[in-house]
Amino acid sequence: MILVYTHKINPRVNYIFRHIFNNVLLISVKFTTKIEEFIAFDGAKFSYAPQSLANEFHIRSHDLLYQKGIKENDVKFGFWDEEPIFFEVPDSSIPFDIFAASFYLLTRYEEYLPFQLDVHARYNYKNSILTQHSLLNKPIIEIWSEKLKENLQERFPDLVFPKRAFHFEPLVDVSMATLFKHKNFLRFLFGGFDDLLHLKFRRFVLRHQVYFFGKKDPYDTFDRILQIKKKYKHPLTFFHLVSKYTVFDHNISIEKDAYRKEIKFLADYTDTGLLTSYYAMDDEKMLAKQINTLEQIIHKSVQKVRTHFNRLKIPKTYQLFNALEVKNDFSMGYNHKIGFRAGTSIPFYFYDIEDETETALRLHPVAISDIMLKYQYKLPVDKALEIMIDQGERIKQQDGHFYPAFHNFILSEVDDWQAWNKLYVETIKHFTNAKI
């Protein structure tokens, strides 16, 4: 246990200290505002205040954790050895306020400030302080925390920190459960015309074989995914899109009995989450309907969600998830860029700055996806696999959580996805320590 003297305890201080010490460093922390108790304590301790008390281990506090609401802060940039830091402070045992910097990143403080939207009304990764300082691809909070641990152990040699365990869990988005099957006749017809227009004769034939003659749909890869899960014994979550068809949501109708049975079957063998529709990010009624639809199918509560296109409106989307009693979100990432949107790979709780409260909604960072590697980075599969493994190893080195996001059609072997099953299979082999 570590004792921390601070001149004031408030929700922000409580939240970020518990995350850094309880969740990242796996050690308990206790606060005191009594100088006498702090001085008398004979164990590991440090002060967190504007000024030190005497000659103790001291971290000078920035004003951020003692403010309310959103303010423009002077975010001073510097270095701690070779690592970039924010909220640099003088006269401190370490050169910056690690707690203010981590709070700024975890709460997505910068997303409450004015910023330019991208074409899908999302926060643009280019606005982020992490992008601007070339830190987006580092789990910087874990790196900072490890250095803090080393400094504390140097001052208090008897202080022991437990070791975190690396967690690997692939996610599978089912935004299109089938390519041809169970779609209405107009979609089949116009799709066929498009095949002929673009001289896709093999696709035209395959479309008819599936639609009329019972050939298995190429996007129906669920049995293969389950076989891989069984073989390599890894956790897995399917995220199902159950909304109506829109310009951006192209799944088959959730009213199709065969599709509902497929979802229920998968829910018996894996975790099941909701892939919220494109237009649902700030619509409570729409979100509630989609959650209710999926719950009726799987006969249990929906505890995991991801947003389609990573459409997040912070804090509104997370306030709605919390109000609807969703416990886990897997949308904390970018659609166009590999990296750690909140500066961490370790799950953390959503802190609502508007209400100044820590919520029960746990956010799981997702740093990379198959769609991103293929369509944003335009990589061949071998290079995509190299980057996927490198990203996972970077997380593993910090004993973090690796949630690579895939789609069911990555195993389809049709159109652009030919040979891309390698990315899925080899990633799982690598991180379950199977022989490649």
C-alpha positions as CSV (number, residue, x, y, z in Angstrom):
1,M,0.0,0.0,0.0
2,I,1.1,3.5,-0.8
3,L,0.1,6.5,1.3
4,V,-0.5,9.8,-0.6
5,Y,-0.8,13.1,1.1
6,T,-2.8,15.6,-0.9
7,H,-4.3,18.9,0.2
8,K,-7.7,18.1,-1.4
9,I,-9.5,14.9,-2.4
10,N,-12.1,15.1,-5.1
11,P,-13.7,12.9,-7.7
12,R,-11.0,13.6,-10.3
13,V,-8.1,12.8,-7.9
14,N,-9.9,9.7,-6.7
15,Y,-10.6,8.5,-10.2
16,I,-7.1,8.9,-11.7
17,F,-5.1,7.7,-8.7
18,R,-7.2,4.5,-8.5
19,H,-6.7,3.9,-12.2
20,I,-3.0,4.3,-12.2
21,F,-2.4,2.4,-8.9
22,N,-5.2,-0.1,-8.8
23,N,-5.6,-0.9,-12.5
24,V,-2.2,-0.3,-14.0
25,L,0.3,-0.9,-11.2
26,L,-2.0,-3.3,-9.3
27,I,-1.3,-1.8,-5.9
28,S,-3.5,-0.1,-3.3
29,V,-3.3,3.5,-2.5
30,K,-4.7,5.5,0.5
31,F,-5.1,9.3,0.8
32,T,-4.6,11.5,3.7
33,T,-5.0,15.2,4.1
34,K,-3.4,15.1,7.6
35,I,0.2,16.1,7.6
36,E,0.8,14.4,11.0
37,E,-0.5,11.1,9.7
38,F,1.7,11.4,6.6
39,I,4.8,12.2,8.5
40,A,4.2,9.4,11.0
41,F,3.7,6.7,8.3
42,D,6.7,4.5,8.0
43,G,5.9,2.9,4.6
44,A,6.0,3.9,0.9
45,K,4.5,7.4,0.6
46,F,4.6,10.6,-1.4
47,S,2.9,14.0,-1.5
48,Y,0.8,15.3,-4.3
49,A,0.3,19.0,-3.8
50,P,1.3,22.4,-5.2
51,Q,4.3,22.3,-2.8
52,S,6.3,19.7,-0.9
53,L,6.1,19.4,2.9
54,A,9.8,18.8,3.5
55,N,12.2,16.5,1.6
56,E,9.7,13.7,0.7
57,F,9.0,12.1,-2.6
58,H,6.9,14.8,-4.1
59,I,4.8,15.1,-7.3
60,R,3.8,18.7,-7.9
61,S,0.1,18.9,-8.8
62,H,-1.2,20.7,-11.8
63,D,-4.5,22.6,-11.4
64,L,-6.3,20.3,-13.8
65,L,-7.5,17.8,-11.2
66,Y,-8.8,20.6,-8.9
67,Q,-10.9,22.3,-11.6
68,K,-14.5,21.7,-12.5
69,G,-15.8,21.5,-16.1
70,I,-13.7,22.2,-19.1
71,K,-11.1,24.9,-19.3
72,E,-8.3,25.7,-21.7
73,N,-5.2,24.5,-19.9
74,D,-1.6,25.3,-20.6
75,V,-0.3,21.8,-21.5
76,K,3.4,22.2,-21.2
77,F,5.4,19.6,-23.2
78,G,8.7,18.1,-22.2
79,F,10.7,14.9,-21.8
80,W,11.3,12.4,-19.0
81,D,14.5,10.8,-20.0
82,E,13.6,9.9,-23.7
83,E,9.8,9.8,-23.2
84,P,7.6,12.7,-24.1
85,I,5.5,14.1,-21.3
86,F,2.6,16.6,-20.9
87,F,1.8,18.9,-17.9
88,E,5.5,19.5,-17.1
89,V,5.9,21.0,-13.6
90,P,9.0,22.3,-11.7
91,D,10.3,21.3,-8.3
92,S,9.0,17.7,-8.5
93,S,10.5,14.3,-8.0
94,I,9.4,13.5,-11.5
95,P,9.3,16.2,-14.1
96,F,5.5,16.2,-14.8
97,D,2.1,15.7,-13.3
98,I,1.5,12.1,-14.5
99,F,-2.0,12.1,-12.9
100,A,-3.1,15.3,-14.7
101,A,-1.7,14.1,-18.0
102,S,-3.3,10.7,-17.7
103,F,-6.6,12.2,-16.7
104,Y,-6.5,14.5,-19.7
105,L,-6.0,11.4,-22.0
106,L,-8.4,9.0,-20.4
107,T,-11.3,11.3,-20.1
108,R,-10.8,12.5,-23.7
109,Y,-10.6,16.0,-22.3
110,E,-9.6,17.4,-25.7
111,E,-12.8,16.0,-27.2
112,Y,-14.8,18.3,-25.1
113,L,-12.9,21.3,-26.5
114,P,-13.8,22.8,-29.9
115,F,-12.5,20.7,-32.8
116,Q,-13.0,20.1,-36.5
117,L,-15.2,17.1,-37.4
118,D,-14.3,14.6,-40.1
119,V,-16.7,13.5,-42.9
120,H,-18.6,11.2,-40.6
121,A,-19.0,13.8,-37.8
122,R,-16.3,12.1,-35.7
123,Y,-13.3,13.5,-33.8
124,N,-10.4,13.6,-36.2
125,Y,-7.3,11.8,-34.9
126,K,-5.2,14.7,-36.4
127,N,-6.5,16.9,-33.6
128,S,-5.1,14.8,-30.8
129,I,-2.2,15.9,-28.7
130,L,-0.9,12.3,-29.1
131,T,-0.9,12.5,-32.9
132,Q,0.8,15.9,-32.8
133,H,3.6,14.6,-30.7
134,S,4.0,11.3,-32.6
135,L,2.7,9.3,-29.5
136,L,-0.5,7.8,-30.9
137,N,1.0,4.4,-31.4
138,K,2.4,4.1,-27.8
139,P,0.5,3.0,-24.7
140,I,2.0,6.0,-23.1
141,I,0.2,5.8,-19.8
142,E,1.6,2.3,-19.2
143,I,5.0,3.6,-20.1
144,W,4.8,6.6,-17.7
145,S,3.4,4.3,-15.0
146,E,6.3,1.9,-15.3
147,K,8.7,4.7,-14.9
148,L,6.8,6.0,-11.9
149,K,7.0,2.5,-10.4
150,E,10.8,2.4,-10.9
151,N,11.2,5.8,-9.2
152,L,9.1,4.8,-6.3
153,Q,11.0,1.5,-5.9
154,E,14.3,3.3,-6.0
155,R,13.1,5.5,-3.1
156,F,11.3,2.6,-1.3
157,P,13.2,-0.6,-2.0
158,D,10.8,-2.8,-0.1
159,L,7.9,-1.7,-2.3
160,V,6.6,-4.7,-4.4
161,F,4.3,-4.4,-7.4
162,P,2.4,-7.4,-8.8
163,K,2.8,-8.2,-12.5
164,R,-0.1,-7.6,-14.9
165,A,-1.1,-10.3,-17.3
166,F,-1.3,-9.8,-21.0
167,H,-4.9,-10.2,-22.4
168,F,-5.6,-11.1,-26.0
169,E,-9.2,-11.1,-27.3
170,P,-10.1,-10.8,-31.0
171,L,-13.4,-9.0,-31.9
172,V,-15.5,-9.9,-34.9
173,D,-17.9,-7.3,-36.3
174,V,-20.8,-8.7,-38.2
175,S,-21.8,-5.7,-40.2
176,M,-22.7,-7.9,-43.2
177,A,-23.6,-11.5,-42.1
178,T,-24.1,-12.5,-45.8
179,L,-23.0,-11.3,-49.1
180,F,-26.0,-12.6,-51.1
181,K,-28.2,-14.8,-49.0
182,H,-31.4,-13.5,-47.3
183,K,-31.3,-10.1,-49.0
184,N,-34.4,-8.9,-50.7
185,F,-34.9,-9.4,-54.4
186,L,-34.3,-5.8,-55.4
187,R,-30.8,-5.8,-53.7
188,F,-30.1,-9.1,-55.5
189,L,-31.2,-7.7,-58.8
190,F,-29.3,-4.4,-58.6
191,G,-26.3,-6.3,-57.3
192,G,-26.4,-8.6,-60.3
193,F,-26.6,-5.6,-62.7
194,D,-23.6,-4.1,-61.0
195,D,-21.6,-7.4,-61.4
196,L,-22.3,-7.4,-65.1
197,L,-21.5,-3.7,-65.5
198,H,-18.1,-4.1,-63.9
199,L,-17.5,-7.5,-65.7
200,K,-17.5,-9.4,-62.5
201,F,-18.8,-12.6,-64.1
202,R,-17.6,-15.0,-61.3
203,R,-19.3,-12.9,-58.7
204,F,-22.5,-12.9,-60.9
205,V,-22.5,-16.7,-61.1
206,L,-21.7,-17.1,-57.4
207,R,-24.6,-14.7,-56.5
208,H,-27.0,-16.9,-58.4
209,Q,-25.7,-20.1,-57.0
210,V,-26.1,-18.8,-53.4
211,Y,-29.4,-17.1,-54.0
212,F,-31.2,-19.8,-56.0
213,F,-29.3,-23.1,-55.5
214,G,-28.4,-23.2,-51.9
215,K,-24.6,-22.7,-52.1
216,K,-23.2,-21.5,-48.9
217,D,-22.8,-17.8,-48.7
218,P,-19.1,-16.7,-48.7
219,Y,-19.6,-14.3,-45.8
220,D,-21.1,-17.1,-43.6
221,T,-17.7,-17.9,-42.0
222,F,-19.1,-18.4,-38.5
223,D,-18.4,-22.1,-38.2
224,R,-14.8,-21.6,-39.3
225,I,-14.4,-18.8,-36.7
226,L,-15.8,-21.1,-34.0
227,Q,-13.5,-23.9,-35.1
228,I,-10.5,-21.6,-34.8
229,K,-11.7,-20.5,-31.3
230,K,-12.1,-24.1,-30.2
231,K,-8.6,-25.0,-31.5
232,Y,-6.6,-22.1,-30.1
233,K,-8.8,-21.6,-27.0
234,H,-9.0,-17.8,-27.0
235,P,-11.8,-15.5,-25.9
236,L,-13.9,-14.0,-28.6
237,T,-16.8,-11.5,-29.0
238,F,-19.1,-11.2,-31.9
239,F,-20.7,-7.8,-32.4
240,H,-23.9,-7.9,-34.4
241,L,-25.6,-5.1,-36.4
242,V,-29.3,-5.4,-35.9
243,S,-30.5,-2.1,-37.3
244,K,-32.6,-1.4,-40.4
245,Y,-30.8,-1.0,-43.8
246,T,-29.3,2.5,-44.3
247,V,-26.7,4.1,-46.6
248,F,-24.0,3.0,-44.1
249,D,-25.6,-0.1,-42.5
250,H,-25.8,-2.9,-45.1
251,N,-26.6,-6.0,-43.0
252,I,-29.5,-8.3,-43.8
253,S,-32.8,-7.8,-42.1
254,I,-32.9,-8.8,-38.5
255,E,-36.4,-10.1,-39.2
256,K,-34.9,-13.0,-41.1
257,D,-35.5,-16.1,-38.9
258,A,-32.4,-17.8,-40.1
259,Y,-30.2,-14.8,-39.1
260,R,-31.8,-14.6,-35.6
261,K,-31.1,-18.3,-35.1
262,E,-27.5,-17.8,-36.2
263,I,-27.0,-15.0,-33.7
264,K,-28.6,-17.2,-30.9
265,F,-26.3,-20.1,-31.8
266,L,-23.2,-18.0,-31.7
267,A,-24.3,-16.5,-28.4
268,D,-24.3,-20.0,-26.9
269,Y,-20.6,-20.4,-27.7
270,T,-19.1,-16.9,-27.5
271,D,-19.6,-13.5,-26.0
272,T,-22.1,-11.4,-27.9
273,G,-22.2,-7.6,-28.3
274,L,-24.1,-5.0,-30.2
275,L,-22.7,-3.2,-33.2
276,T,-24.6,0.0,-32.9
277,S,-25.9,1.5,-36.2
278,Y,-24.4,4.5,-37.9
279,Y,-27.1,6.9,-36.8
280,A,-27.4,5.7,-33.2
281,M,-24.5,7.5,-31.6
282,D,-26.6,10.2,-30.0
283,D,-30.1,8.7,-30.3
284,E,-31.2,7.0,-27.0
285,K,-34.4,5.7,-28.5
286,M,-32.6,4.0,-31.4
287,L,-29.9,2.6,-29.1
288,A,-32.5,1.2,-26.7
289,K,-34.4,-0.5,-29.5
290,Q,-31.3,-2.1,-30.9
291,I,-30.2,-3.4,-27.5
292,N,-33.7,-4.7,-26.8
293,T,-33.8,-6.5,-30.2
294,L,-30.5,-8.3,-29.5
295,E,-31.5,-9.2,-26.0
296,Q,-34.7,-10.8,-27.2
297,I,-32.7,-12.9,-29.6
298,I,-29.9,-14.1,-27.3
299,H,-32.1,-14.2,-24.1
300,K,-29.6,-12.4,-21.9
301,S,-28.6,-8.8,-21.3
302,V,-26.3,-7.0,-23.8
303,Q,-23.2,-6.0,-21.9
304,K,-20.8,-5.2,-24.8
305,V,-21.1,-2.6,-27.5
306,R,-19.1,-1.2,-30.4
307,T,-20.1,1.7,-32.6
308,H,-20.3,1.2,-36.4
309,F,-17.7,3.4,-38.1
310,N,-16.3,4.2,-34.7
311,R,-18.9,7.0,-34.5
312,L,-18.5,8.4,-31.0
313,K,-19.8,11.7,-29.7
314,I,-18.1,12.2,-26.4
315,P,-19.6,12.5,-23.9
316,K,-23.1,12.0,-25.3
317,T,-22.6,8.4,-26.7
318,Y,-21.1,7.2,-23.5
319,Q,-23.7,8.9,-21.4
320,L,-26.4,7.0,-23.4
321,F,-24.6,3.7,-23.0
322,N,-24.3,4.3,-19.2
323,A,-28.0,5.3,-18.9
324,L,-28.9,2.1,-20.8
325,E,-26.8,0.1,-18.3
326,V,-24.3,-1.1,-20.8
327,K,-21.1,-2.2,-19.0
328,N,-18.4,-2.5,-21.7
329,D,-17.7,-0.4,-24.8
330,F,-15.1,-1.4,-27.4
331,S,-15.2,1.8,-29.5
332,M,-12.2,3.6,-28.0
333,G,-10.1,3.9,-31.1
334,Y,-10.0,5.5,-34.5
335,N,-11.4,4.2,-37.8
336,H,-8.5,5.6,-39.9
337,K,-5.4,5.4,-37.8
338,I,-3.7,2.7,-35.7
339,G,-3.1,3.8,-32.2
340,F,-4.3,4.4,-28.6
341,R,-7.0,7.1,-28.7
342,A,-6.8,7.5,-24.9
343,G,-3.1,6.8,-24.6
344,T,-3.6,3.3,-23.1
345,S,-4.3,-0.3,-23.9
346,I,-5.7,-1.1,-20.5
347,P,-9.5,-0.8,-19.9
348,F,-10.7,2.1,-17.9
349,Y,-14.0,3.6,-16.6
350,F,-15.7,6.5,-18.4
351,Y,-15.4,9.6,-16.3
352,D,-18.1,12.1,-17.2
353,I,-16.6,15.5,-16.9
354,E,-20.0,17.2,-17.4
355,D,-21.3,15.5,-14.2
356,E,-17.8,15.1,-12.6
357,T,-18.5,11.4,-11.8
358,E,-16.9,8.1,-12.6
359,T,-19.4,5.8,-14.2
360,A,-19.8,2.0,-14.4
361,L,-19.2,2.0,-18.1
362,R,-15.8,0.4,-18.8
363,L,-14.0,1.4,-22.0
364,H,-11.8,-1.1,-23.8
365,P,-9.2,0.4,-26.2
366,V,-9.2,-1.0,-29.8
367,A,-6.1,0.1,-31.6
368,I,-6.2,-1.8,-34.9
369,S,-8.6,-3.5,-37.4
370,D,-8.6,-5.4,-40.6
371,I,-10.6,-2.8,-42.4
372,M,-8.1,-0.1,-41.4
373,L,-5.1,-2.1,-42.6
374,K,-6.7,-3.0,-45.9
375,Y,-8.6,0.1,-46.9
376,Q,-7.0,3.0,-45.0
377,Y,-3.4,1.9,-45.2
378,K,-3.9,-0.1,-48.4
379,L,-1.5,-2.9,-47.4
380,P,-1.0,-6.3,-48.9
381,V,-1.9,-9.1,-46.4
382,D,1.7,-10.0,-45.5
383,K,2.5,-6.4,-44.6
384,A,-0.8,-6.1,-42.7
385,L,0.1,-9.2,-40.7
386,E,3.5,-7.8,-39.9
387,I,2.0,-4.6,-38.5
388,M,-0.8,-6.5,-36.7
389,I,1.8,-8.6,-34.8
390,D,4.0,-5.6,-34.2
391,Q,1.1,-3.8,-32.6
392,G,0.1,-6.7,-30.5
393,E,3.7,-7.2,-29.3
394,R,3.9,-3.6,-28.4
395,I,0.9,-4.1,-26.1
396,K,2.2,-7.4,-24.8
397,Q,5.5,-5.8,-23.8
398,Q,3.5,-3.5,-21.5
399,D,1.3,-6.4,-20.3
400,G,-1.7,-4.7,-21.7
401,H,-4.9,-5.7,-23.5
402,F,-4.9,-6.5,-27.2
403,Y,-8.3,-6.3,-28.9
404,P,-7.7,-6.6,-32.7
405,A,-11.0,-6.0,-34.6
406,F,-11.9,-8.2,-37.6
407,H,-15.0,-8.8,-39.7
408,N,-16.6,-12.2,-40.5
409,F,-15.9,-11.6,-44.2
410,I,-12.1,-11.7,-43.7
411,L,-12.4,-15.5,-44.0
412,S,-14.6,-15.3,-47.1
413,E,-12.0,-15.7,-49.8
414,V,-14.0,-13.6,-52.3
415,D,-13.4,-10.3,-54.0
416,D,-10.8,-8.1,-52.2
417,W,-10.6,-10.6,-49.3
418,Q,-8.9,-13.4,-51.1
419,A,-5.9,-14.6,-49.0
420,W,-6.8,-12.3,-46.1
421,N,-7.8,-15.2,-43.9
422,K,-4.1,-15.4,-43.2
423,L,-4.3,-12.1,-41.2
424,Y,-6.9,-13.6,-38.9
425,V,-5.5,-17.1,-38.4
426,E,-1.9,-16.2,-38.1
427,T,-2.7,-13.4,-35.6
428,I,-4.5,-15.8,-33.4
429,K,-1.8,-18.4,-33.7
430,H,0.9,-15.9,-32.7
431,F,-0.8,-14.6,-29.6
432,T,-2.1,-17.9,-28.3
433,N,1.6,-19.2,-28.6
434,A,0.6,-21.8,-31.2
435,K,3.2,-23.0,-33.6
436,I,3.1,-21.1,-36.9
